[in-house]
Amino acid sequence: MTATAEARITLEELREEILRDYALVHTSREASLLGRKEVLTGKAKFGIFGDGKELAQVAMAKQFRPGDWRSGYYRDMTFMFAI
């Protein structure tokens, strides 16, 4: 395989990766909803969550490589779950 050739994956591997990504997105959304519930019921004083940005953060995490640097952002919960 040449350096420019793309790696091939099977349909089953693609399916498994999509399901893993979906599970990660779902877990992150559930954590955001739980956090929001804590704030709205008065158990927590303040909270800002990253719901609505899960898929983009999973895609970003897939592109990160060892040695890449980033500055943290308070809505990056899904990104942190993914890396």
N, C-alpha and C positions, 0 to 999 in steps of 0.2 A: 504494500500500500504506500502510495506517495504521501509526502507531507501535506499536500493540498486535498487529498481524497478525504471524504467524510466517512466517519465511522457509521456503520449500519447497525441498527437494532431491529429485533424481530417485533412483530405486532404485539406479541404477548409481553415483551419487555416494555414496550411503549404503554400498554394498558396498565401494567403494574406501576410504572412511574407516575402516570396520571392519577391513579388511585391513591398513591402515597402523597402526591401533592394536594389532592382534594382533602385527604384526612388532615394534613397539616393546616390547610386553610380553614377547615371546619373547626379544628381545635383552637386555633387562634381567635376565630370569631366567637366561639363559646367563651373563651377567656375574657374577651372584650365585653360581652354581654353580662358575664358574672361581675366584672369590675364595675360596670355601669349600674348594675343592680345594687351593689354595695354603696355606691355614692348616693343613689336616689333614695335608699332606705335610711340614710344617715349613718351607716356603719363606717363609711370612709368620708373624709372631708372634701377630697378633691380627686379627680381622675380624668385623664385624657387618654383615649385608647385609639388603636389603629384600625378599627373596623372600616371596611370599604377599600382598603389598600393591600389586602392580603395577597392577591394573585400577582400583582406587580412586585411585591417584596419577595415572593418565592422565586419569580423569574430572575430578579436581581441576585439573589443568593446563589442561584445555579451558575451565574457567570463569574462569581468571585473565585479567585485562585489563591493558593498559599502565597503570602507576601503582599497581597492587596491590602490597602489601607482605607479606612472609612472613619468618619466622625459620627458618633452616635446621634440618634434622633429619638425623641421621646415617643414617637409613634411607630417605631421599628420592631414591635413585638414579634410579628410574623417573621421578619428577617432574622431575628435572633433565634427563633425556634428552628429556622431552616438551616442555618449554618451550624 
